[in-house]
């Protein structure tokens, strides 16, 4: 990589971070060609873009999770022989995520630090590739954090006897926590609503009619300005009706899902003791779209706006929604 190429890639990474709303800081005197640290928010691990030397054709996108010794000691004491399997499960999950990783510390069976990394070849890269690689590394780091958090949440309170079977599925959830239950239930129901509405026959066409977009441009492309004007006038006449039908569709689905979940709440609530349910609200808390979050009880208009973001393939919403659907598929089967 030449000096001009180096300066160009640094500029592009810094510009991508600035335009995305991330903090970016160039770290000097590291022994590398350059290091740019990306910080999204204090609750998330930082990720670095590292170019190790002029001869390297790629940037290493890397982050670390440091696990406190006291947490590791608690888990080893509680899990006994199953701690080794716990570490293997994290390693296998990272491999499935398609990232490289290194465990640091005196014992690779009890890592002090997990380092996750992915190569990004600089030739022909753009902002989308920066974002995709950053997101993959960030999500893998969060997965490591949540693996330890879930295991620690499963420990018995201090002072109780250890389970000789070392079963870490002992729930950390205290029955009767209404705020936690509401967040989980809202995340499940809102995710289900958005998915169901977006897949309904005719929804996409109806949304386009209601917004008055696309069809006019297509008519102009194929039939000229006059044809486009005719389509625009027709859509303007039909728009109020389309908007009303769209609202009815959203309202009907929302009421149906909320009614069915309300009927089954007594059967569902005991299942929420499993810590796997907490991952969904945690995913939602990472993202901010200027709308009420999916952990809240949403009105029809907000649901409609989220569905539009999904159908229009908003980059950051589809990123979150993909993680949520993966989480939903990992949950214990809920009562029908």
C-alpha positions in Angstrom: 0.0 0.0 0.0 1.5 3.3 -1.0 1.5 6.4 1.2 -1.3 8.0 -0.9 -3.4 4.8 -0.6 -2.8 4.7 3.1 -4.0 8.3 3.5 -7.0 7.6 1.3 -8.2 4.6 3.3 -7.7 6.4 6.6 -9.8 9.3 5.2 -12.5 7.0 4.1 -12.7 5.2 7.4 -12.9 8.5 9.3 -15.5 9.9 6.9 -17.6 6.7 7.2 -17.5 6.9 11.0 -18.4 10.6 11.1 -21.3 10.1 8.6 -22.6 7.1 10.6 -22.5 9.0 13.9 -19.6 7.0 15.5 -16.7 8.4 17.3 -13.3 7.8 15.5 -9.9 8.3 17.1 -6.5 7.8 15.5 -4.2 6.0 17.9 -0.5 6.8 17.5 2.8 5.0 18.4 1.3 1.5 18.2 4.0 0.0 16.0 1.4 -0.4 13.2 1.0 1.6 10.0 -2.2 3.2 11.4 -4.9 2.4 14.0 -8.3 4.0 14.1 -10.6 3.2 17.0 -14.3 3.3 16.5 -16.6 3.9 19.5 -20.4 3.7 19.1 -21.5 4.2 22.7 -20.1 3.5 26.2 -22.1 0.3 26.6 -20.6 -1.3 23.5 -17.1 -2.6 22.9 -14.9 -0.4 20.7 -13.6 -1.8 17.4 -10.3 -0.9 15.8 -9.3 -0.6 12.1 -5.7 -1.6 12.1 -3.3 -1.5 9.1 -0.2 -3.4 10.4 2.3 -2.5 7.7 2.7 -0.9 4.3 3.0 -4.4 2.6 -0.4 -5.5 3.9 -3.2 -5.5 1.4 -5.9 -5.5 4.1 -7.1 -3.7 7.2 -7.7 -5.8 10.3 -11.0 -4.9 11.9 -10.6 -6.1 15.5 -12.0 -5.8 19.0 -11.5 -7.4 22.4 -13.6 -8.6 25.4 -11.8 -8.8 28.7 -13.4 -11.2 31.2 -12.7 -10.3 34.9 -11.0 -13.1 36.8 -13.5 -13.0 39.6 -16.3 -13.8 37.0 -14.3 -16.6 35.5 -13.6 -18.1 39.0 -17.3 -18.0 39.9 -18.2 -19.8 36.7 -15.5 -22.4 37.1 -16.5 -23.0 40.7 -20.2 -23.3 39.8 -20.0 -25.2 36.5 -17.2 -27.6 37.5 -16.5 -29.9 34.6 -18.9 -28.1 32.2 -16.8 -24.9 32.1 -14.6 -26.4 29.3 -17.7 -27.1 27.3 -18.9 -23.5 27.9 -15.6 -22.2 26.4 -15.9 -24.6 23.4 -19.5 -23.4 22.7 -18.3 -19.8 22.5 -15.4 -20.8 20.1 -17.8 -22.8 17.8 -20.3 -19.9 17.8 -17.6 -17.5 16.7 -16.5 -19.8 13.9 -20.1 -20.0 12.7 -20.2 -16.2 12.7 -17.5 -16.2 10.1 -14.9 -14.3 12.1 -11.3 -15.1 13.2 -10.6 -15.0 16.9 -7.7 -15.5 19.3 -7.9 -16.3 23.0 -5.4 -14.5 25.2 -4.1 -15.5 28.6 -2.1 -18.2 30.4 -4.7 -20.9 29.7 -6.6 -21.1 26.4 -9.2 -23.1 28.2 -9.9 -20.1 30.5 -9.3 -17.0 28.4 -8.5 -13.7 30.0 -9.4 -11.9 26.7 -11.3 -12.8 23.6 -10.0 -11.0 20.5 -12.3 -11.1 17.5 -11.0 -10.0 14.1 -11.9 -9.9 10.4 -9.8 -8.9 7.4 -11.1 -6.1 5.1 -9.2 -6.0 1.8 -8.8 -2.3 1.0 -9.0 -2.4 -2.8 -12.4 -1.3 -4.0 -13.8 -0.9 -0.5 -16.7 1.5 0.3 -18.8 2.6 3.3 -21.1 -0.4 3.0 -18.1 -2.8 3.4 -16.8 -0.8 6.4 -20.2 -1.0 8.0 -20.7 -4.7 7.3 -17.3 -5.7 8.6 -17.6 -3.5 11.7 -21.1 -4.9 12.4 -20.0 -8.5 12.1 -17.1 -7.9 14.5 -19.2 -5.9 16.9 -22.0 -8.5 17.0 -19.4 -11.3 17.7 -18.0 -9.3 20.6 -21.5 -8.8 22.0 -22.2 -12.5 21.6 -19.1 -13.3 23.8 -20.3 -10.8 26.4 -23.8 -12.2 26.4 -22.5 -15.8 26.7 -20.8 -14.9 30.0 -23.6 -12.7 31.2 -26.2 -15.5 30.6 -24.0 -18.0 32.5 -23.5 -15.6 35.4 -27.2 -14.8 35.5 -27.8 -18.5 35.9 -25.8 -18.8 39.1 -27.6 -19.3 42.5 -27.6 -16.4 44.8 -24.7 -16.1 47.2 -25.1 -18.3 50.2 -27.0 -21.2 48.6 -25.7 -24.6 48.1 -24.0 -25.4 44.8 -25.8 -27.8 42.4 -23.6 -30.9 42.1 -24.8 -31.4 38.5 -23.4 -28.0 37.6 -26.5 -27.1 35.7 -26.1 -23.4 34.7 -29.7 -23.1 33.5 -30.8 -22.2 37.0 -32.8 -19.0 36.2 -31.5 -15.6 37.2 -34.9 -14.2 36.5 -37.1 -13.4 39.5 -40.7 -14.1 38.8 -42.8 -10.9 39.3 -40.5 -8.5 37.4 -43.2 -6.7 35.4 -40.8 -4.4 33.5 -38.6 -7.3 32.3 -41.7 -9.3 31.3 -43.2 -6.3 29.4 -40.0 -5.7 27.5 -39.7 -9.3 26.4 -43.3 -9.7 25.5 -43.3 -6.4 23.5 -40.2 -7.3 21.6 -41.7 -10.7 20.6 -45.0 -9.3 19.6 -43.7 -6.3 17.8 -41.1 -8.4 15.9 -43.9 -10.8 14.9 -46.2 -8.1 13.8 -43.6 -6.4 11.6 -42.6 -9.7 10.0 -46.3 -10.8 9.4 -47.4 -7.5 8.0 -44.4 -7.2 5.6 -45.2 -10.7 4.2 -48.9 -10.1 3.7 -50.1 -10.2 0.1 -50.5 -6.8 -1.4 -48.8 -4.9 1.4 -45.9 -3.6 -0.7 -48.2 -2.3 -3.4 -50.5 -0.8 -0.9 -47.6 1.0 0.8 -46.4 2.4 -2.5 -49.9 3.7 -3.3 -50.1 5.3 0.2 -46.7 7.0 -0.2 -47.2 8.0 -3.8 -43.7 6.9 -4.9 -42.1 4.6 -7.5 -45.1 4.2 -9.9 -44.9 7.8 -11.1 -41.2 7.4 -11.9 -41.8 4.1 -13.7 -44.6 5.6 -15.8 -42.4 8.5 -16.8 -39.6 6.2 -17.7 -41.7 4.1 -20.0 -44.4 6.5 -21.2 -43.0 10.0 -20.9 -43.8 12.9 -18.7 -47.5 12.9 -19.6 -47.9 9.3 -18.6 -46.2 10.0 -15.3 -48.5 12.9 -14.7 -51.6 10.7 -15.3 -50.3 8.1 -12.9 -49.6 10.7 -10.3 -53.1 12.1 -10.5 -54.6 8.6 -10.3 -52.5 7.9 -7.2 -53.4 11.2 -5.6 -57.1 10.2 -6.0 -56.5 6.7 -4.5 -54.0 7.8 -1.8 -56.5 8.4 1.0 -58.2 5.1 0.4 -54.8 3.3 0.3 -53.6 4.9 3.5 -56.8 3.9 5.2 -56.5 0.3 4.1 -52.9 0.2 5.2 -53.9 1.5 8.7 -56.6 -1.1 8.8 -54.2 -3.9 7.9 -51.7 -2.8 10.5 -54.3 -2.4 13.2 -55.9 -5.8 12.5 -52.6 -7.6 12.8 -51.6 -5.7 15.9 -54.8 -6.4 17.7 -54.8 -10.1 16.7 -51.3 -10.7 18.0 -51.8 -8.8 21.2 -55.1 -10.6 21.9 -53.5 -14.0 21.3 -50.5 -13.3 23.5 -52.7 -11.8 26.2 -54.7 -15.0 26.3 -51.5 -17.1 26.7 -49.6 -14.9 29.1 -50.1 -17.2 32.1 -48.5 -20.1 30.1 -45.8 -17.9 28.6 -44.6 -16.1 31.7 -43.0 -19.2 33.4 -40.9 -19.8 30.3 -39.4 -16.3 30.6 -37.2 -17.6 33.4 -34.7 -18.7 30.7 -32.1 -16.0 30.3 -32.1 -16.5 26.5 -35.2 -14.2 26.4 -33.1 -11.2 27.6 -31.1 -11.1 24.4 -34.0 -9.7 22.3 -34.5 -6.5 24.4 -30.7 -6.1 24.6 -30.5 -6.1 20.8 -33.2 -3.5 20.6 -31.5 -1.2 23.1 -28.4 -1.0 20.9 -30.2 0.8 18.1 -32.0 4.1 17.9 -34.2 5.1 15.0 -35.9 8.2 16.5 -39.0 6.1 17.2 -40.4 4.3 20.3 -38.4 1.1 20.7 -39.7 -2.4 20.0 -39.5 -3.1 23.8 -42.5 -0.7 24.2 -46.2 -1.2 23.4 -46.4 0.5 20.0 -49.3 2.2 18.2 -50.4 1.4 14.6 -48.5 4.4 13.1 -45.2 3.4 14.7 -45.6 -0.3 13.6 -46.3 1.0 10.1 -43.1 3.1 10.0 -41.0 0.1 11.2 -42.6 -2.1 8.5 -41.8 0.5 5.9 -38.2 0.5 7.0 -38.0 -3.2 6.6 -39.7 -3.3 3.2 -37.5 -0.4 2.0 -34.4 -2.3 3.2 -33.2 0.4 5.6 -29.6 -0.8 6.2 -29.5 -0.3 10.0 -33.0 -1.6 10.7 -32.5 -4.7 8.6 -29.3 -5.3 10.5 -31.2 -5.2 13.8 -34.2 -7.1 12.5 -32.0 -9.9 11.2 -30.6 -10.3 14.7 -34.1 -10.3 16.2 -35.4 -13.0 13.9 -32.3 -15.1 14.7 -33.1 -14.6 18.4 -36.7 -15.5 17.9 -35.8 -18.8 16.3 -33.6 -19.7 19.3 -36.4 -19.3 21.9 -38.2 -22.2 23.5 -41.5 -22.9 21.6 -44.2 -20.7 23.0 -47.8 -21.8 23.5 -49.9 -21.4 20.3 
